[in-house]
Amino acid sequence: MNKESRKGLMLVLSSPSGAGKTTICKNIINLDKKISISISFTTREKRKSEKDGVDYFFVSKKKFENLKKKNFFVEYAKVFDNWYGTPKSFIEKNLKKGQDVIFDIDWQGAQKLSDFSKSDVVSIFILPPSNKILLERLKKRAEDSQDIVDKRMSKAKAEMSHWIEYDYVLINNDISECSSEIMNILNAERKKRNRQKFIFSFIEKLLN
């Protein structure tokens, strides 16, 4: 009996910028070796703290357009005049071999992943404790101009209005605590009857 005989799931984390989802994604990867992060392609300029191929694949707008035409992405969206896209082949390959994949994407991307394979998606929306703390976190990051910070804050309410479309909603008061709550959700979702493919043949043996 192979207890790992199941299709992988897609763990989707969304939040307004600055609410902590990127840090939480990295925590989950460190806590659980059975999950891989989906690295998006983007036309955004690389921040000083970021590495190409680790945080994002940074590409030109022309390259991104060519990939779109080749149906390379399972989803893509324009955010603050920059494109972001999720590679399709990476998802299909990992889910097929039973490897879970975590996504750091916005509500638009979450909707498209759900359209792609709703039964494989577990979606979590992360909220900041308050707008004041969200602004403080954006300023503390000190990697965006004041103009970008203002744009992110003005868009935050629109992003947060999509919370109801998600399976779970968490308030990120503390990064470690929020990461732990997500791990609890992930482990419970892995045990759902429809994901444990081996259980059907196992029970059949018990009943015969």
C-alpha positions in Angstrom: 0.0 0.0 0.0 1.4 3.4 -1.0 0.2 6.1 1.3 1.6 8.7 -1.0 -0.4 7.5 -4.0 -2.4 10.7 -4.6 -2.5 13.5 -7.0 -0.8 16.7 -5.8 -2.8 19.7 -4.7 -2.4 23.4 -5.4 -2.1 25.5 -2.3 -2.9 29.1 -3.3 -2.0 32.0 -1.0 -3.3 35.5 -1.8 -3.3 38.8 0.0 -2.9 42.5 -0.6 0.8 43.4 -1.1 2.6 43.7 2.2 0.3 41.3 4.2 3.1 38.7 4.4 2.2 36.0 1.9 5.6 35.8 0.2 7.4 35.3 3.6 4.8 32.7 4.6 5.3 30.9 1.3 9.0 30.6 2.1 8.2 29.4 5.6 6.0 26.6 4.3 8.7 25.5 1.9 11.2 25.3 4.8 8.7 23.4 7.0 7.5 20.9 4.4 9.7 19.2 1.8 6.7 17.6 0.1 5.6 21.0 -1.4 7.3 23.0 -4.2 6.8 26.7 -4.9 5.6 27.8 -8.3 7.9 30.5 -9.5 6.1 33.0 -11.7 7.4 34.8 -14.7 7.3 38.6 -14.5 8.1 41.7 -16.4 8.6 43.7 -13.2 12.1 45.0 -12.3 14.0 42.9 -9.9 14.3 44.2 -6.3 17.7 44.2 -4.6 16.8 41.4 -2.3 15.5 39.1 -5.1 17.2 36.5 -7.2 16.2 35.5 -10.7 14.9 31.9 -10.8 14.3 31.9 -7.1 11.8 34.6 -6.4 10.7 35.1 -10.0 11.9 34.6 -13.6 12.4 38.1 -14.7 11.8 38.5 -18.4 11.3 41.3 -20.9 7.8 42.3 -22.0 8.6 40.9 -25.5 9.6 37.6 -24.1 6.5 37.5 -21.9 4.3 38.2 -24.9 5.9 35.4 -26.9 5.3 32.9 -24.0 1.6 34.0 -23.9 1.2 33.3 -27.6 2.7 29.8 -27.1 0.1 29.0 -24.4 3.0 28.6 -21.9 1.0 30.0 -18.9 -1.9 28.5 -17.1 -2.7 32.0 -15.8 -1.4 35.5 -16.2 -2.4 38.9 -15.1 -1.3 42.6 -15.3 -0.6 44.2 -11.9 0.7 47.8 -11.6 1.7 47.8 -15.3 3.7 44.6 -15.0 2.8 41.1 -16.2 2.9 38.0 -14.0 2.4 34.5 -15.2 2.4 30.9 -13.9 4.0 28.2 -16.2 1.6 25.4 -17.0 4.1 22.5 -17.5 5.5 22.9 -14.0 2.1 22.5 -12.4 1.0 19.5 -14.6 4.3 17.6 -14.0 4.2 18.1 -10.2 0.6 17.3 -9.6 0.8 14.2 -11.7 3.7 12.8 -9.6 1.9 13.7 -6.3 3.9 16.7 -5.5 2.0 19.6 -3.9 2.6 23.1 -5.3 2.3 26.4 -3.4 1.3 29.6 -5.2 1.9 33.2 -4.2 -0.6 34.9 -6.6 -3.4 37.5 -6.6 -7.2 36.8 -6.8 -7.2 36.9 -10.6 -4.6 34.2 -10.7 -6.4 32.2 -8.1 -9.6 32.3 -10.2 -7.8 31.0 -13.3 -6.1 28.2 -11.4 -9.6 27.2 -10.1 -10.8 27.2 -13.7 -7.9 25.1 -14.7 -8.5 22.4 -12.0 -10.9 23.4 -9.2 -10.7 20.0 -7.4 -7.0 20.3 -6.9 -7.0 23.9 -5.5 -6.9 24.8 -1.8 -7.2 28.6 -1.5 -6.3 30.8 1.4 -6.7 34.6 1.7 -4.4 36.3 4.1 -5.5 39.6 5.7 -3.4 42.2 7.6 -4.4 43.0 11.2 -5.2 46.6 10.1 -4.6 49.1 7.2 -2.2 50.9 9.5 0.0 47.9 10.0 -0.2 47.1 6.2 1.1 50.5 5.4 3.9 50.1 8.0 4.9 46.8 6.5 5.0 48.3 3.0 7.2 51.2 4.2 9.5 48.9 6.2 10.2 46.8 3.2 11.8 49.9 1.7 12.1 48.3 -1.8 9.4 50.3 -3.6 9.1 54.0 -4.2 6.5 56.1 -2.3 4.4 56.2 -5.5 4.3 52.4 -5.7 3.5 52.1 -1.9 0.6 54.6 -2.4 -0.7 52.5 -5.4 -0.5 49.3 -3.4 -2.4 50.8 -0.5 -5.1 52.2 -2.8 -5.5 48.8 -4.4 -5.5 46.8 -1.1 -9.3 47.3 -0.4 -10.2 46.1 -3.9 -8.0 43.0 -3.4 -9.4 42.3 0.1 -13.0 42.4 -1.3 -12.3 39.0 -2.9 -11.8 37.2 0.4 -15.1 35.5 0.1 -14.0 33.6 -3.0 -11.4 31.6 -0.9 -11.7 28.3 1.0 -10.0 29.8 4.1 -9.3 33.3 5.5 -6.6 34.0 8.0 -5.4 37.2 9.7 -1.7 37.5 9.8 -1.0 38.9 13.2 2.2 36.9 13.5 4.2 35.2 10.6 5.1 32.1 12.5 1.6 31.5 13.9 0.0 32.1 10.5 2.4 29.7 8.8 1.5 27.1 11.4 -2.2 27.6 10.7 -1.6 27.1 7.0 0.4 23.9 7.7 -2.6 22.6 9.7 -4.9 23.3 6.7 -2.5 21.7 4.3 -2.2 18.5 6.3 -5.9 18.3 6.7 -6.5 18.8 3.0 -4.0 16.1 2.2 -6.1 13.6 4.2 -9.4 14.4 2.4 -11.0 11.2 1.1 -11.0 12.3 -2.5 -7.3 12.9 -2.4 -6.2 9.6 -0.8 -6.5 7.5 -4.0 -5.0 4.4 -2.3 -7.7 4.3 0.3 -10.3 2.8 -2.1 -8.3 -0.3 -2.9 -7.2 -0.6 0.7 -10.9 -0.6 2.0 -11.8 -3.0 -0.8 -9.3 -5.5 0.6 -10.7 -5.0 4.1 -14.2 -5.7 3.0 -13.4 -8.8 1.0 
